[in-house]
Amino acid sequence: MNEATKKTLSQFKELTDSEQHDARQKFARMREATQIYHMSRTKLAEEALKAGAMYKIGSTVLINVQIFNQYLEGFRTPGVMV
C-alpha cells in the first residue's frame, strides 16, 4: 500500500460514522456505475478518466459520482428534442 492510500485510509477512519456513510455514497464501483449511467464499462472508464473521477486502489476501481455528474453536465444540450 502506497503512502497516499495509507493517508486516505487514515483520514477516513478519523471521520464520524455519519461522515463515513456520506463518503461511501460519494463513490461507486465500476459495475455499479455502469448501471447508474447506462454506459458500457469501456466508455465509462474512458469518460471517468477524462473527468478525473476515477480512483484505483489495488485492483478496485471507484468512480466519484459527484465529480462525474458535474462532468456530464458539460454535455447537456438544453432545448433539444431527440
C-alpha angles and dihedrals in degrees: 000000000000125000095256091055092047090051092049092049091047091052091047092053090054092060122097118252091259092050091048090053091051091048091051091052089055092069135055128191115242095258092050092045092054088057094045095051099030092230132131116259091248095050092044092051091048094050095040089054091051089048093051088236099120122102123184120197110176105309094336117102118199129188119211098224094196093057092041092051090053090049092051091052086067088068095052115127107195119205096018117127119208 
